[in-house]
Amino acid sequence: MNNFVKASLIAAMMTAPLMADESFGGVGITIYQVKEGVHVAEVIPGTPAAETNIQAGDIITAVDGVSLKGQDIEFSKAKLRGQVNKPLEITYMSNGETYSAIVRRAQITVKDLDNKAVKNWYGDKERVNVQELETFASATENEKQLVAVLRHGNLIKNDVSVASADVNGIYIEKAKSAPKISKPTAVRTGDASLRLFNRKAISFTLKSTGRATITILNADGEQVTTLNLDNAMAGVNTLAWDGSKLPSGRYVISIDHNGSVSGMNAVLK
């Protein structure tokens, strides 16, 4: 695989050079660095990113509140990679609007598909289609679930036949006992925003009235508590709660308001 292909494929999925059978904690996108952050080139089906509203063409501007603007690709990759099953907050721009999503990293494996082996599998065929590649990739890896095959860092379209050189099988392995995290619907930044989070109170701003449900998750994605406010006001709302026994550190605050969910990170001191 040439160096350009490596760079495009590893951008969002790993921080080290792409190697056959390499595994890492990632969200399942390919990216390249731009001035505003990182441009999403592909969203890999069956990965955590595919469960959000993030799409190819979007620009990721921050991860866990850390800006990617003006950074290099190595910095951005390091922020997107990390501990498997640990949630992270991705801030991104889509069609001129800013959104946020909470995504849990999964165990992802990139495996080079041997060109000679693929050709021998199909009777020395010079070109194969995506279904044939997926059949070969699945049959040669029993312990992991194939989610896609990529060539030159891009998903192969169903109606295209390709030479099997520079093709990767992308596999995902989910922890059997991984705690579940609710899937938030992307909302424009500011629809629900956190103002205060300490051991005694949570304060947040809403743009309209209605019921609000606040869910607090720890850094491992485990639910700490859920608070409900039936008649939340447009503007600033404050709820009392008891966080005196919780350890210090980063927490994820999810605010469900009138059917939209906004997620954000906060530090409890």
C-alpha contacts under 8 A as a table, 3 or more apart, distances in Angstrom:
res1	aa1	res2	aa2	distance
1	M	5	V	6.49
1	M	6	K	6.75
1	M	166	D	5.35
2	N	5	V	5.50
2	N	6	K	6.39
3	N	6	K	4.97
3	N	7	A	6.20
4	F	7	A	5.15
4	F	8	S	6.41
5	V	8	S	5.36
5	V	9	L	6.24
5	V	152	H	5.00
5	V	153	G	5.88
6	K	9	L	5.36
6	K	10	I	5.93
6	K	17	P	6.96
6	K	18	L	5.81
6	K	152	H	7.91
6	K	153	G	7.46
7	A	10	I	5.47
7	A	11	A	5.93
7	A	17	P	7.86
8	S	11	A	5.55
8	S	30	T	6.45
8	S	31	I	6.38
8	S	32	Y	6.33
8	S	152	H	7.78
8	S	153	G	5.71
9	L	12	A	7.35
9	L	13	M	7.17
9	L	18	L	7.90
9	L	30	T	5.43
9	L	31	I	7.38
9	L	152	H	7.49
9	L	153	G	4.53
9	L	154	N	7.79
10	I	13	M	5.04
10	I	14	M	5.07
10	I	15	T	6.91
10	I	16	A	7.72
10	I	17	P	7.13
10	I	18	L	6.20
10	I	30	T	6.71
10	I	31	I	7.95
11	A	14	M	6.39
11	A	15	T	7.33
11	A	30	T	5.63
11	A	31	I	5.08
11	A	32	Y	6.06
11	A	73	I	6.79
11	A	74	E	7.86
11	A	77	K	5.83
12	A	26	G	7.38
12	A	27	V	7.69
12	A	28	G	7.26
12	A	29	I	5.51
12	A	30	T	4.88
12	A	31	I	5.32
12	A	32	Y	7.94
12	A	76	S	7.61
12	A	77	K	5.32
12	A	80	L	6.33
12	A	81	R	7.39
13	M	24	F	7.51
13	M	25	G	7.70
13	M	26	G	5.23
13	M	27	V	6.90
13	M	28	G	6.21
13	M	29	I	6.38
13	M	30	T	6.53
13	M	77	K	6.99
13	M	80	L	7.40
13	M	81	R	6.53
14	M	17	P	7.70
14	M	18	L	7.64
14	M	24	F	6.55
14	M	25	G	7.84
14	M	26	G	7.04
14	M	77	K	6.16
14	M	78	A	7.50
14	M	81	R	6.11
15	T	74	E	6.46
15	T	77	K	5.42
15	T	78	A	5.79
15	T	81	R	7.20
18	L	22	E	7.10
18	L	110	V	7.98
19	M	22	E	5.52
19	M	110	V	7.70
19	M	111	K	7.75
19	M	112	D	7.86
20	A	110	V	6.43
20	A	111	K	4.80
20	A	112	D	5.05
21	D	109	T	6.17
21	D	110	V	5.52
21	D	111	K	4.41
21	D	112	D	6.99
22	E	109	T	5.58
22	E	110	V	5.56
22	E	111	K	6.81
23	S	107	Q	6.68
23	S	108	I	5.44
23	S	109	T	4.20
23	S	110	V	6.50
24	F	81	R	7.37
24	F	82	G	7.63
24	F	84	V	7.84
24	F	107	Q	5.69
24	F	108	I	5.50
24	F	109	T	6.62
25	G	81	R	5.58
25	G	82	G	5.24
25	G	83	Q	5.71
25	G	84	V	4.80
25	G	105	R	5.54
25	G	106	A	5.34
25	G	107	Q	4.81
25	G	108	I	6.10
26	G	80	L	6.56
26	G	81	R	4.95
26	G	82	G	6.70
26	G	84	V	7.38
26	G	105	R	4.90
26	G	106	A	5.61
26	G	107	Q	6.61
26	G	108	I	6.33
27	V	47	T	6.39
27	V	48	P	5.29
27	V	49	A	5.37
27	V	80	L	7.25
27	V	81	R	7.54
27	V	103	V	7.12
27	V	104	R	7.00
27	V	105	R	4.97
27	V	106	A	6.25
28	G	43	V	6.27
28	G	44	I	5.33
28	G	45	P	7.94
28	G	47	T	5.20
28	G	48	P	6.37
28	G	49	A	5.65
28	G	50	A	7.56
28	G	108	I	7.61
29	I	40	V	6.74
29	I	41	A	7.34
29	I	42	E	5.55
29	I	43	V	4.59
29	I	44	I	5.74
29	I	49	A	6.73
30	T	40	V	6.06
30	T	41	A	5.40
30	T	42	E	5.18
30	T	43	V	6.75
30	T	44	I	7.98
30	T	153	G	7.31
31	I	38	V	6.06
31	I	39	H	5.33
31	I	40	V	4.60
31	I	41	A	5.10
31	I	42	E	7.14
32	Y	38	V	5.54
32	Y	39	H	5.42
32	Y	40	V	7.00
32	Y	41	A	7.17
32	Y	73	I	6.95
33	Q	37	G	6.13
33	Q	38	V	4.38
33	Q	39	H	6.16
33	Q	72	D	6.64
33	Q	73	I	5.46
33	Q	76	S	7.97
34	V	37	G	5.40
34	V	38	V	5.34
34	V	39	H	6.32
34	V	70	G	7.88
35	K	38	V	7.75
35	K	69	K	6.09
35	K	70	G	5.58
36	E	59	I	7.27
36	E	61	T	6.31
36	E	68	L	7.27
36	E	69	K	4.69
36	E	70	G	6.62
37	G	59	I	6.32
37	G	60	I	5.66
37	G	61	T	4.66
37	G	62	A	7.35
37	G	67	S	7.61
37	G	68	L	4.66
37	G	69	K	4.35
37	G	70	G	6.66
37	G	71	Q	7.14
37	G	76	S	8.00
38	V	59	I	5.49
38	V	60	I	5.25
38	V	61	T	6.73
38	V	68	L	7.14
38	V	69	K	8.00
38	V	73	I	7.84
38	V	76	S	7.40
39	H	56	A	7.92
39	H	57	G	6.25
39	H	58	D	5.99
39	H	59	I	4.59
39	H	60	I	6.47
40	V	43	V	7.30
40	V	55	Q	7.06
40	V	56	A	5.00
40	V	57	G	5.33
40	V	58	D	5.46
40	V	59	I	6.10
40	V	60	I	7.27
41	A	56	A	5.14
41	A	57	G	6.17
41	A	154	N	7.92
42	E	55	Q	7.51
42	E	56	A	5.12
42	E	154	N	6.68
42	E	155	L	7.33
43	V	49	A	6.51
43	V	50	A	6.11
43	V	54	I	7.65
43	V	55	Q	6.38
43	V	56	A	6.13
44	I	47	T	5.99
44	I	49	A	7.35
44	I	50	A	6.42
44	I	147	V	7.34
44	I	148	A	6.71
44	I	155	L	7.76
45	P	50	A	5.54
45	P	147	V	5.98
45	P	148	A	6.58
46	G	50	A	6.13
46	G	51	E	7.71
46	G	147	V	5.41
46	G	172	I	7.88
47	T	50	A	5.41
47	T	51	E	7.08
47	T	106	A	7.35
47	T	147	V	7.45
47	T	172	I	7.08
48	P	51	E	5.38
48	P	52	T	7.25
48	P	103	V	6.27
48	P	104	R	6.37
48	P	105	R	6.70
48	P	106	A	6.84
49	A	52	T	5.48
49	A	53	N	7.89
49	A	54	I	6.61
49	A	103	V	6.80
50	A	53	N	7.34
50	A	54	I	7.18
51	E	183	K	7.49
52	T	101	A	6.94
52	T	103	V	7.70
52	T	183	K	7.33
52	T	184	P	7.60
52	T	185	T	7.38
52	T	186	A	7.50
53	N	185	T	7.44
53	N	186	A	6.37
54	I	58	D	6.76
54	I	92	Y	7.83
54	I	94	S	7.98
55	Q	58	D	5.77
55	Q	94	S	7.98
57	G	94	S	7.60
58	D	92	Y	6.64
58	D	93	M	5.67
58	D	94	S	4.97
58	D	95	N	7.66
59	I	92	Y	5.36
59	I	93	M	5.10
59	I	94	S	6.82
60	I	63	V	7.82
60	I	68	L	7.53
60	I	90	I	6.93
60	I	91	T	5.87
60	I	92	Y	4.08
60	I	93	M	6.38
61	T	67	S	5.87
61	T	68	L	5.28
61	T	69	K	6.12
61	T	90	I	7.90
61	T	91	T	5.74
61	T	92	Y	5.32
61	T	93	M	7.16
62	A	65	G	5.66
62	A	66	V	5.14
62	A	67	S	4.20
62	A	68	L	5.18
62	A	69	K	7.64
62	A	90	I	6.07
62	A	91	T	5.09
62	A	92	Y	7.00
63	V	66	V	5.27
63	V	67	S	6.69
63	V	68	L	7.42
63	V	79	K	6.40
63	V	80	L	6.96
63	V	88	L	6.97
63	V	89	E	5.69
63	V	90	I	4.77
63	V	91	T	6.28
64	D	88	L	5.87
64	D	89	E	4.81
64	D	90	I	6.43
64	D	265	N	6.57
65	G	89	E	7.39
65	G	91	T	7.77
65	G	265	N	7.47
68	L	71	Q	5.39
68	L	75	F	7.81
68	L	76	S	6.15
71	Q	75	F	6.32
71	Q	76	S	6.94
72	D	75	F	5.53
72	D	76	S	6.57
73	I	76	S	5.08
73	I	77	K	6.06
74	E	77	K	5.15
74	E	78	A	6.18
75	F	78	A	5.23
75	F	79	K	6.49
76	S	79	K	5.21
76	S	80	L	6.39
77	K	80	L	5.19
77	K	81	R	6.07
78	A	81	R	5.32
78	A	82	G	7.36
79	K	82	G	7.29
81	R	105	R	7.59
82	G	86	K	7.78
82	G	105	R	7.22
83	Q	86	K	5.64
83	Q	105	R	6.91
84	V	104	R	7.50
84	V	105	R	5.04
84	V	106	A	5.15
84	V	107	Q	5.85
85	N	104	R	5.30
85	N	105	R	5.09
85	N	106	A	5.81
85	N	175	A	7.65
85	N	178	A	6.65
85	N	220	D	7.03
85	N	221	G	7.62
86	K	104	R	5.45
86	K	105	R	5.92
86	K	219	A	6.53
86	K	220	D	5.14
86	K	221	G	6.31
87	P	102	I	6.36
87	P	103	V	5.32
87	P	104	R	4.00
87	P	105	R	6.34
87	P	219	A	6.89
87	P	220	D	6.82
87	P	221	G	6.01
88	L	102	I	5.63
88	L	103	V	5.43
88	L	104	R	6.21
88	L	105	R	7.66
89	E	100	S	6.77
89	E	101	A	5.72
89	E	102	I	4.54
89	E	103	V	6.33
89	E	263	G	7.29
89	E	264	M	6.43
89	E	265	N	6.84
90	I	100	S	5.56
90	I	101	A	5.37
90	I	102	I	6.33
90	I	103	V	7.23
91	T	98	T	7.08
91	T	99	Y	5.76
91	T	100	S	4.38
91	T	101	A	6.66
92	Y	98	T	5.71
92	Y	99	Y	5.41
92	Y	100	S	6.20
93	M	96	G	6.12
93	M	97	E	5.42
93	M	98	T	4.45
93	M	99	Y	6.14
94	S	97	E	5.38
94	S	98	T	6.48
94	S	99	Y	7.45
97	E	188	R	6.47
98	T	188	R	5.44
98	T	189	T	5.71
99	Y	186	A	5.83
99	Y	187	V	5.46
99	Y	188	R	4.75
99	Y	189	T	5.44
100	S	186	A	5.92
100	S	187	V	6.75
100	S	188	R	7.40
100	S	189	T	6.85
100	S	262	S	7.03
100	S	263	G	6.71
100	S	264	M	7.67
101	A	184	P	6.47
101	A	185	T	7.47
101	A	186	A	5.90
101	A	262	S	7.41
101	A	263	G	6.25
102	I	183	K	7.50
102	I	184	P	6.87
102	I	263	G	6.08
102	I	264	M	7.60
104	R	181	I	7.83
106	A	172	I	6.92
106	A	173	E	6.82
106	A	174	K	6.11
107	Q	172	I	5.73
107	Q	173	E	5.12
107	Q	174	K	6.28
108	I	170	I	7.10
108	I	171	Y	5.69
108	I	172	I	4.61
108	I	173	E	6.35
109	T	170	I	5.89
109	T	171	Y	5.02
109	T	172	I	6.24
109	T	173	E	7.98
110	V	168	N	6.35
110	V	169	G	5.92
110	V	170	I	4.91
110	V	171	Y	6.47
111	K	168	N	5.45
111	K	169	G	5.17
111	K	170	I	6.54
111	K	171	Y	7.88
112	D	166	D	7.34
112	D	167	V	6.15
112	D	168	N	4.53
112	D	169	G	6.36
113	L	117	A	7.77
113	L	118	V	7.24
113	L	137	A	7.08
113	L	164	S	7.68
113	L	165	A	7.82
113	L	166	D	7.60
113	L	167	V	5.65
113	L	168	N	5.47
113	L	169	G	6.47
114	D	117	A	5.26
114	D	118	V	6.23
114	D	164	S	7.79
114	D	165	A	7.39
114	D	167	V	7.97
115	N	118	V	5.25
115	N	119	K	6.32
115	N	164	S	5.17
115	N	165	A	5.12
115	N	166	D	7.77
115	N	167	V	7.95
116	K	119	K	5.18
116	K	120	N	6.13
117	A	120	N	5.12
117	A	121	W	6.01
118	V	121	W	5.06
118	V	122	Y	6.49
118	V	124	D	7.84
118	V	133	L	7.61
118	V	136	F	6.91
118	V	164	S	6.87
119	K	122	Y	5.37
119	K	123	G	6.11
119	K	124	D	4.18
119	K	125	K	5.05
119	K	126	E	6.55
119	K	164	S	7.62
120	N	123	G	4.99
120	N	124	D	4.63
120	N	125	K	7.37
121	W	124	D	7.12
121	W	136	F	7.53
122	Y	125	K	5.76
125	K	128	V	6.94
126	E	163	A	6.07
126	E	164	S	7.80
127	R	161	S	5.82
127	R	162	V	5.02
127	R	163	A	4.55
127	R	164	S	6.65
128	V	132	E	6.08
128	V	133	L	6.75
128	V	161	S	5.12
128	V	162	V	5.49
128	V	163	A	6.43
128	V	164	S	6.81
129	N	132	E	5.41
129	N	133	L	6.35
129	N	158	N	7.05
129	N	159	D	7.26
129	N	160	V	5.95
129	N	161	S	4.23
129	N	162	V	6.18
130	V	133	L	5.02
130	V	134	E	6.06
130	V	149	V	7.31
130	V	156	I	6.23
130	V	157	K	6.93
130	V	158	N	5.70
130	V	159	D	7.83
130	V	160	V	7.22
130	V	161	S	7.06
131	Q	134	E	5.10
131	Q	135	T	6.16
131	Q	158	N	7.30
132	E	135	T	5.09
132	E	136	F	6.25
133	L	136	F	5.14
133	L	137	A	6.02
133	L	149	V	7.16
133	L	164	S	7.98
134	E	137	A	5.03
134	E	138	S	5.96
134	E	146	L	7.54
134	E	148	A	7.28
134	E	149	V	6.58
134	E	169	G	7.74
135	T	138	S	5.32
135	T	139	A	6.11
136	F	139	A	5.22
136	F	140	T	6.29
137	A	140	T	5.40
137	A	141	E	6.48
137	A	146	L	7.20
137	A	169	G	6.08
138	S	141	E	5.43
138	S	142	N	6.91
138	S	145	Q	7.35
138	S	146	L	5.94
139	A	142	N	6.66
141	E	144	K	6.26
141	E	145	Q	7.98
142	N	145	Q	7.73
144	K	171	Y	5.87
144	K	172	I	6.09
144	K	173	E	5.69
145	Q	171	Y	5.25
145	Q	172	I	5.48
145	Q	173	E	6.55
146	L	169	G	6.78
146	L	170	I	5.88
146	L	171	Y	4.33
146	L	172	I	6.56
147	V	169	G	7.89
147	V	170	I	5.85
147	V	171	Y	5.58
147	V	172	I	6.79
148	A	155	L	7.20
148	A	169	G	6.18
148	A	170	I	5.29
148	A	171	Y	7.27
149	V	155	L	6.28
149	V	156	I	6.66
149	V	167	V	6.84
149	V	168	N	5.56
149	V	169	G	4.60
149	V	170	I	5.90
150	L	153	G	5.56
150	L	154	N	5.06
150	L	155	L	4.56
150	L	156	I	5.78
150	L	167	V	5.64
150	L	168	N	5.22
150	L	169	G	6.60
150	L	170	I	7.46
151	R	154	N	5.37
151	R	155	L	6.47
151	R	156	I	6.40
151	R	165	A	7.98
151	R	166	D	5.79
151	R	167	V	4.48
151	R	168	N	6.39
152	H	166	D	6.27
152	H	167	V	6.99
156	I	160	V	6.99
157	K	160	V	5.54
164	S	167	V	5.93
174	K	178	A	7.46
175	A	178	A	5.15
179	P	221	G	6.69
179	P	222	E	6.30
180	K	221	G	7.32
180	K	222	E	7.68
181	I	221	G	6.23
181	I	222	E	7.59
184	P	260	S	7.56
184	P	261	V	5.04
184	P	262	S	6.61
184	P	263	G	7.10
185	T	260	S	5.85
185	T	261	V	5.27
185	T	262	S	7.21
186	A	260	S	7.46
186	A	261	V	6.80
186	A	262	S	6.79
187	V	191	D	6.71
187	V	260	S	6.64
187	V	261	V	6.85
187	V	262	S	6.17
188	R	191	D	5.91
189	T	192	A	7.18
189	T	193	S	7.39
190	G	193	S	5.38
190	G	206	L	7.84
190	G	207	K	7.90
191	D	205	T	7.95
191	D	206	L	6.03
191	D	207	K	5.76
191	D	262	S	7.73
192	A	204	F	6.97
192	A	205	T	5.63
192	A	206	L	4.86
192	A	207	K	6.96
192	A	255	I	6.93
192	A	257	H	7.77
192	A	262	S	6.22
193	S	204	F	5.56
193	S	205	T	5.23
193	S	206	L	6.89
193	S	262	S	7.79
194	L	197	F	7.57
194	L	202	I	7.93
194	L	203	S	6.26
194	L	204	F	4.34
194	L	205	T	6.43
194	L	264	M	7.63
195	R	202	I	7.71
195	R	203	S	5.24
195	R	204	F	4.95
195	R	205	T	6.91
196	L	201	A	7.27
196	L	202	I	5.43
196	L	203	S	4.71
196	L	204	F	6.77
197	F	201	A	6.14
197	F	202	I	4.72
197	F	203	S	6.56
197	F	266	A	6.98
197	F	267	V	7.75
197	F	268	L	7.06
198	N	201	A	5.64
198	N	202	I	6.61
198	N	243	G	7.47
198	N	268	L	5.98
198	N	269	K	7.31
199	R	241	W	7.14
199	R	242	D	5.96
199	R	243	G	4.25
199	R	244	S	5.49
199	R	268	L	7.23
200	K	240	A	5.75
200	K	241	W	5.26
200	K	242	D	5.45
200	K	243	G	6.29
200	K	244	S	7.53
201	A	238	T	6.75
201	A	239	L	5.57
201	A	240	A	4.38
201	A	241	W	5.50
201	A	242	D	7.70
202	I	238	T	5.63
202	I	239	L	5.29
202	I	240	A	6.48
202	I	241	W	7.39
203	S	236	V	6.87
203	S	237	N	5.58
203	S	238	T	4.21
203	S	239	L	6.40
204	F	236	V	5.64
204	F	237	N	5.44
204	F	238	T	6.52
205	T	234	A	7.24
205	T	235	G	5.01
205	T	236	V	4.38
205	T	237	N	6.14
206	L	209	T	7.36
206	L	233	M	7.05
206	L	234	A	5.11
206	L	235	G	5.13
206	L	236	V	6.62
206	L	237	N	7.72
207	K	234	A	5.02
207	K	235	G	6.10
208	S	233	M	6.59
208	S	234	A	4.26
208	S	235	G	7.40
209	T	231	N	6.89
209	T	232	A	5.45
209	T	233	M	4.59
209	T	234	A	4.84
210	G	230	D	6.74
210	G	231	N	5.46
210	G	232	A	5.27
210	G	233	M	6.88
210	G	257	H	6.87
210	G	258	N	6.20
211	R	228	N	7.52
211	R	229	L	5.78
211	R	230	D	4.34
211	R	231	N	5.42
211	R	232	A	5.64
211	R	257	H	6.01
211	R	258	N	6.35
212	A	228	N	5.92
212	A	229	L	5.16
212	A	230	D	6.33
212	A	231	N	7.64
212	A	232	A	6.14
212	A	255	I	6.69
212	A	256	D	5.57
212	A	257	H	4.60
212	A	258	N	7.12
213	T	226	T	6.94
213	T	227	L	5.75
213	T	228	N	4.54
213	T	229	L	6.35
213	T	254	S	8.00
213	T	255	I	5.76
213	T	256	D	5.01
213	T	257	H	6.61
214	I	226	T	5.61
214	I	227	L	5.03
214	I	228	N	6.29
214	I	253	I	6.90
214	I	254	S	5.63
214	I	255	I	4.65
214	I	256	D	6.38
215	T	223	Q	7.18
215	T	224	V	7.63
215	T	225	T	6.01
215	T	226	T	4.44
215	T	227	L	6.44
215	T	253	I	5.90
215	T	254	S	5.04
215	T	255	I	6.54
216	I	223	Q	5.97
216	I	224	V	5.42
216	I	225	T	5.52
216	I	226	T	6.37
216	I	251	Y	6.83
216	I	252	V	5.82
216	I	253	I	4.83
216	I	254	S	6.40
217	L	220	D	7.62
217	L	221	G	5.34
217	L	222	E	5.25
217	L	223	Q	4.38
217	L	224	V	5.31
217	L	225	T	7.45
217	L	251	Y	5.72
217	L	252	V	5.02
217	L	253	I	6.52
218	N	221	G	5.35
218	N	222	E	5.48
218	N	223	Q	6.54
218	N	224	V	6.47
218	N	250	R	6.89
218	N	251	Y	4.69
218	N	252	V	6.27
219	A	222	E	7.44
219	A	249	G	7.73
219	A	250	R	5.88
219	A	251	Y	5.49
219	A	252	V	7.05
221	G	252	V	7.83
223	Q	226	T	7.87
229	L	232	A	5.69
232	A	237	N	6.69
233	M	236	V	7.12
233	M	237	N	6.55
242	D	245	K	7.86
243	G	246	L	5.53
247	P	268	L	7.85
248	S	267	V	7.42
248	S	268	L	5.13
248	S	269	K	5.03
249	G	267	V	5.42
249	G	268	L	5.32
249	G	269	K	6.60
250	R	265	N	6.75
250	R	266	A	5.68
250	R	267	V	4.36
250	R	268	L	6.24
251	Y	265	N	5.71
251	Y	266	A	5.35
251	Y	267	V	6.01
251	Y	268	L	7.09
252	V	263	G	6.81
252	V	264	M	5.72
252	V	265	N	4.54
252	V	266	A	6.27
253	I	263	G	5.70
253	I	264	M	5.38
253	I	265	N	6.05
253	I	266	A	7.01
254	S	261	V	6.61
254	S	262	S	5.67
254	S	263	G	4.39
254	S	264	M	6.56
255	I	261	V	5.51
255	I	262	S	5.24
255	I	263	G	6.41
256	D	259	G	6.35
256	D	260	S	5.61
256	D	261	V	4.30
256	D	262	S	6.55
257	H	260	S	5.39
257	H	261	V	6.34
